[in-house]
Amino acid sequence: MDFTNPLVYGVPVFIAFILFELTYSKTHGDDHLYNWKDLAASGFMGVGSALLGPLFKVIFAIVLFETVYEFWNPIVDGTRQNLLGYESFGYAWYIWIICQLADDFTYYWFHRANHEIRILWAAHIVHHSSDNFNLGTAVRNGWFTILYKPLFYMWMPAIGFPPEMVVVCLGIEALWQFQLHSVYIPKLGFLEKIFNTHTMHQVHHAQNVEYLDKNHGGFLNIFDKAFGTWKELDDDIDVKYGVIHSPNSYNPVVILTHEFKDIWNDVKKSKNWYHKFMYVFGPPGWSHDGSTLTVKQQQKLHKEHQEQYPDLVYNRPN
């Protein structure tokens, strides 16, 4: 069967909703919500992703996924049989639901890896580098993530999900992720117990110490809750969006490459090969001399400070 990626229809919808939110914010006293230069940078990177995406989706989604699927699910006596000994999955409605759940599980680990492995963070930081949280930020995507994202999903066609089904589920996930980038949607009551919502994604984009590396989920928040990365938005905390070490530029080239440049500089300054490895593949903020701290180290210090000095403002060490 042949299916169209939902993102084909999503792009004009994205543009329409960005323009609507932009107009609404400017006419309702929320001038700070959109910065014109920041929006232009986000738009440029969004267009770049839209142009590069189809090329690499052909390479990975069609060639890679199809190759994996064909190898692990050969046709035997007229039906596809998985090498593990069962008939490959078809297109029944419940298979679609299972596939979407499998996609969400994979997205969680893909997204979490982007935050916990520095070389991947260098590609993903682009999306977090804006100090604004709006629908324009939703399209501010790093171009390099396109190169490795499909690798996380290879297991799905391998166990029997048709490649085109996986691609459609990826598209649906992306549509959900887009609409999460809005401050105008309040907490959603009982839906907050299961779904990843707008306020939870505000937490994810915050650079407040207590919010760092939280809420990596796609549709659902159950994986964040299961694996210890879930955090509810606290109305008493003034949310600050963006990243700790900002590129301080609206130049798309700088935004796309600044963390890779920092990695290279860190690798050059150490002669120890373990240190070099950690500067590339360790968690962001890792340093051999403690000059910079990882998220876990920062949160540990923050917790200790709050316990000892609950009435004093915590000053981040780096």
PENOR-V608996 format. One record per residue. N is the residue number from 1. SS is DSSP state (@ for helix, = for strand, . for the rest). PSI is psi in degrees with one decimal (none if undefined). D_LAST is the distance of its C-alpha to the last C-alpha in whole Angstrom. Layout:
N&SS&PSI&D_LAST, N&SS&PSI&D_LAST
//
This chain:
1&.&153.6&53, 2&.&131.9&51, 3&.&149.8&48, 4&.&134.1&46, 5&.&126.3&42, 6&.&-23.6&41, 7&@&-20.5&39, 8&@&-39.7&42, 9&@&-19.9&43, 10&@&-33.8&39, 11&@&-52.1&38, 12&@&-31.2&40, 13&@&-41.8&39, 14&@&-50.1&36, 15&@&-44.1&37, 16&@&-43.9&39, 17&@&-35.3&36, 18&@&-46.1&34, 19&@&-37.9&36, 20&@&-47.8&38, 21&@&-39.2&34, 22&@&-48.5&33, 23&@&-43.9&37, 24&@&-44.7&36, 25&@&-39.2&33, 26&@&-24.9&34, 27&@&-1.4&38, 28&.&25.7&36, 29&.&10.7&34, 30&.&53.2&31, 31&@&-25.9&30, 32&@&-15.9&26, 33&@&-37.4&26, 34&.&130.5&27, 35&.&126.1&26, 36&@&-43.9&29, 37&@&-39.0&27, 38&@&-41.7&24, 39&@&-39.1&27, 40&@&-41.7&29, 41&@&-43.6&26, 42&@&-42.7&26, 43&@&-40.8&30, 44&@&-44.9&30, 45&@&-31.5&28, 46&@&-41.9&30, 47&@&-42.2&33, 48&@&-42.9&32, 49&@&-39.0&32, 50&@&-32.5&35, 51&@&-40.4&37, 52&@&-32.4&35, 53&@&-53.2&35, 54&@&-37.6&39, 55&@&-49.9&39, 56&@&-24.8&37, 57&@&-33.4&38, 58&@&-44.7&42, 59&@&-48.3&41, 60&@&-53.6&39, 61&@&-38.9&40, 62&@&-52.4&44, 63&@&-54.2&44, 64&@&-54.7&41, 65&@&-41.3&42, 66&@&-39.8&46, 67&@&-45.6&46, 68&@&-44.6&44, 69&@&-45.9&46, 70&@&-38.0&49, 71&@&-45.6&49, 72&@&-13.3&48, 73&=&64.5&50, 74&=&156.7&54, 75&=&121.4&57, 76&=&118.9&59, 77&.&39.9&63, 78&.&-4.4&62, 79&=&153.1&58, 80&=&126.5&55, 81&=&125.0&54, 82&=&146.4&51, 83&.&-16.4&51, 84&.&-4.5&50, 85&.&15.7&53, 86&.&164.7&53, 87&=&133.7&54, 88&.&158.1&51, 89&.&146.0&50, 90&.&-142.8&52, 91&.&24.3&51, 92&.&155.1&52, 93&@&-37.9&50, 94&@&-25.3&48, 95&@&-37.6&47, 96&@&-42.0&45, 97&@&-44.2&44, 98&@&-40.4&43, 99&@&-41.4&41, 100&@&-37.2&39, 101&@&-40.8&38, 102&@&-38.7&37, 103&@&-42.6&35, 104&@&-40.3&33, 105&@&-43.7&32, 106&@&-41.5&32, 107&@&-39.9&29, 108&@&-49.3&27, 109&@&-34.8&27, 110&@&-47.4&26, 111&@&-41.8&24, 112&@&-40.9&22, 113&@&-36.0&22, 114&@&-25.6&21, 115&@&-18.6&17, 116&@&-7.6&17, 117&.&119.9&19, 118&@&-40.1&17, 119&@&-32.1&20, 120&@&-36.5&21, 121&@&-34.2&18, 122&@&-32.4&18, 123&@&-36.7&21, 124&@&-22.8&20, 125&@&-24.7&17, 126&@&-44.8&20, 127&@&-27.9&21, 128&@&-4.0&18, 129&.&-9.5&17, 130&.&141.0&19, 131&.&-1.0&18, 132&.&150.5&21, 133&.&104.6&23, 134&.&178.9&26, 135&@&-23.4&29, 136&@&-37.7&28, 137&@&-27.9&25, 138&@&-30.4&27, 139&.&4.8&28, 140&.&76.6&25, 141&.&138.9&26, 142&.&139.1&24, 143&.&-27.5&28, 144&.&-19.5&27, 145&@&-25.1&27, 146&@&-29.4&30, 147&@&-31.5&31, 148&@&-14.3&30, 149&@&-45.4&30, 150&@&-23.9&34, 151&@&-31.7&33, 152&@&-22.9&32, 153&.&1.6&35, 154&@&-30.0&38, 155&@&-24.1&38, 156&@&-50.6&40, 157&@&-26.8&43, 158&@&-37.3&43, 159&@&-3.6&44, 160&.&-2.1&47, 161&.&128.0&45, 162&.&137.9&46, 163&@&-41.4&44, 164&@&-29.5&45, 165&@&-41.5&44, 166&@&-43.6&41, 167&@&-41.5&40, 168&@&-43.0&41, 169&@&-36.7&39, 170&@&-40.8&36, 171&@&-41.7&37, 172&@&-41.3&38, 173&@&-43.9&34, 174&@&-38.1&33, 175&@&-42.2&35, 176&@&-43.4&33, 177&@&-39.0&30, 178&@&-50.9&31, 179&@&-10.4&32, 180&.&-18.8&29, 181&.&60.9&27, 182&.&138.1&28, 183&.&-2.6&28, 184&.&-7.4&31, 185&.&119.8&32, 186&.&-178.1&32, 187&.&144.2&32, 188&.&33.0&35, 189&@&-130.1&36, 190&@&-21.8&38, 191&@&-24.7&36, 192&@&-19.5&33, 193&@&-21.4&34, 194&.&-44.7&34, 195&=&152.3&33, 196&.&115.2&30, 197&.&179.7&30, 198&@&-42.9&28, 199&@&-33.5&26, 200&@&-33.9&25, 201&@&-24.8&24, 202&@&-41.6&22, 203&@&-45.3&20, 204&@&-34.4&19, 205&@&-0.5&18, 206&=&149.7&16, 207&.&5.1&12, 208&.&138.6&12, 209&@&-45.0&11, 210&@&-14.9&14, 211&@&-9.5&16, 212&.&138.4&14, 213&.&42.2&16, 214&.&155.3&19, 215&.&65.2&23, 216&.&-6.0&23, 217&.&164.0&27, 218&.&-94.8&29, 219&.&-46.8&33, 220&=&155.4&32, 221&.&4.5&30, 222&@&-30.8&32, 223&@&-35.3&30, 224&@&-42.8&26, 225&@&-37.3&28, 226&@&-34.1&30, 227&.&15.6&27, 228&.&25.2&24, 229&.&16.7&22, 230&.&141.4&24, 231&.&129.6&22, 232&.&148.1&24, 233&.&127.6&23, 234&.&116.2&23, 235&.&-15.7&25, 236&.&-6.1&24, 237&.&128.1&20, 238&.&108.9&19, 239&.&132.1&18, 240&.&117.4&16, 241&=&163.4&16, 242&.&-161.1&15, 243&.&158.7&12, 244&.&-47.3&8, 245&.&90.2&9, 246&.&150.0&12, 247&.&-16.8&15, 248&.&44.0&16, 249&.&150.5&20, 250&.&3.8&23, 251&.&118.2&24, 252&@&-35.1&25, 253&@&-43.1&25, 254&@&-44.7&21, 255&@&-40.1&20, 256&@&-27.8&22, 257&@&-6.6&21, 258&@&-37.1&18, 259&@&-33.5&16, 260&@&-39.6&19, 261&@&-42.4&19, 262&@&-38.7&15, 263&@&-46.4&17, 264&@&-42.5&20, 265&@&-38.8&18, 266&@&-40.0&16, 267&@&-40.9&19, 268&@&-30.4&21, 269&@&-8.9&19, 270&.&139.1&20, 271&.&-7.4&24, 272&.&125.4&23, 273&@&-30.1&25, 274&@&-42.1&23, 275&@&-43.5&19, 276&@&-44.7&21, 277&@&-45.1&22, 278&@&-33.2&18, 279&@&-23.7&17, 280&@&-47.1&19, 281&@&-3.9&20, 282&.&-179.4&17, 283&.&147.0&15, 284&.&138.3&12, 285&.&-12.6&9, 286&.&139.6&12, 287&.&148.5&12, 288&.&-18.6&15, 289&.&6.2&13, 290&.&11.8&10, 291&.&-25.5&8, 292&.&156.1&6, 293&.&149.7&7, 294&.&169.6&10, 295&@&-45.4&11, 296&@&-39.3&13, 297&@&-41.8&11, 298&@&-42.0&9, 299&@&-31.3&12, 300&@&-45.3&14, 301&@&-39.6&12, 302&@&-43.2&12, 303&@&-43.5&16, 304&@&-40.7&16, 305&@&-42.6&15, 306&@&-34.9&17, 307&@&-37.2&20, 308&@&-38.4&20, 309&.&70.0&19, 310&.&-21.9&20, 311&.&-3.3&21, 312&.&143.9&18, 313&.&134.6&15, 314&.&125.7&12, 315&.&117.1&9, 316&.&133.2&6, 317&.&-26.7&4, 318&.&none&0
//
